[in-house]
Amino acid sequence: MTIFGRSMLGLLLTAAVIGVSGAQRVAALTPGGELASHRAIYELKLAHTRGNSPAVAARGRILYDFSGNSCDGYALQFRQVSELDNGEGKVTLSDLRSTTWEDGAAKKFIFKSQNYVNETLIDTVDGQAERQRDNVAVSLTQPAAKTFDVAAGAVFPTDHMRRIIEAAREDKNILELPVYDGSEKGEKVYNTLTVIGPAIAPDERVPADAAAREPALAGLKRWPVTVSYFDRTGRDDQAPVYSIRFEVYENGISRALMLDYNDFAISGELTSIELKNSTPCK
């Protein structure tokens, strides 16, 4: 896990857009249920601290580049650079780089990541997971060659986002799913609890960030979402390891991030969004 967490890869955003103009994009998104191919940048900063938090200052940036469709699968290039200052002369620089590919039918997930701390590579994860009849089979080549199974009910990151949006469209408030995204040296499965708030109409609470400058988003509604991540071996009354709050549009693009790690929280402002043309499903 990086300073600000790695499993957020599973949740931030996703996409596949058909059409050229903004109007064509909006028309094409809803019926097909596709997610929008896009490149987004989020600026990170310390939002608040609690108790004896070691963080007195934090800043960083997330680059999120997503493309694909349900026929060819979904590819993600992700980079998060973050700096944490504990106020006692210690500044820690973390740099997480990740590439993933997920089958459109949610049957296969390929992942590779490198995590640098103070410009030193501290771990590399490289592997894949494939859904079988009774389980999900995982095969790692890094950090060490290893094979193991996780429960058949575990979902992959893009599938998780699609299920959240489907639940939101059906006016459901709660979604509980185990998630496997290759985090924690490729061996971690989190239990997740997603709470979905009422839909926000296009003309309500109009954003002031980069989303406001993208015409293709102007006619889309969005939902406030909180996803809490829990250790699977913990008690039923345990606190989440961390949680992610954000607003998600119908096409999977997210804004207004809040990454809450219990003793401190990091906000992520959408400062750049570029919707990309995608090859439509044949």
Secondary structure as GFF3:
##gff-version 3
##sequence-region A 1 282
A	DSSP	three_ten_helix	7	10	.	.	.	ID=ss1
A	DSSP	alpha_helix	22	32	.	.	.	ID=ss2
A	DSSP	beta_strand	38	49	.	.	.	ID=ss3
A	DSSP	beta_strand	57	69	.	.	.	ID=ss4
A	DSSP	beta_strand	73	85	.	.	.	ID=ss5
A	DSSP	beta_strand	91	102	.	.	.	ID=ss6
A	DSSP	beta_strand	108	117	.	.	.	ID=ss7
A	DSSP	beta_strand	120	131	.	.	.	ID=ss8
A	DSSP	beta_strand	135	142	.	.	.	ID=ss9
A	DSSP	beta_strand	146	151	.	.	.	ID=ss10
A	DSSP	alpha_helix	157	169	.	.	.	ID=ss11
A	DSSP	beta_strand	174	180	.	.	.	ID=ss12
A	DSSP	beta_strand	189	196	.	.	.	ID=ss13
A	DSSP	three_ten_helix	210	213	.	.	.	ID=ss14
A	DSSP	alpha_helix	215	218	.	.	.	ID=ss15
A	DSSP	beta_strand	222	231	.	.	.	ID=ss16
A	DSSP	beta_strand	242	249	.	.	.	ID=ss17
A	DSSP	beta_strand	254	260	.	.	.	ID=ss18
A	DSSP	beta_strand	264	275	.	.	.	ID=ss19
###
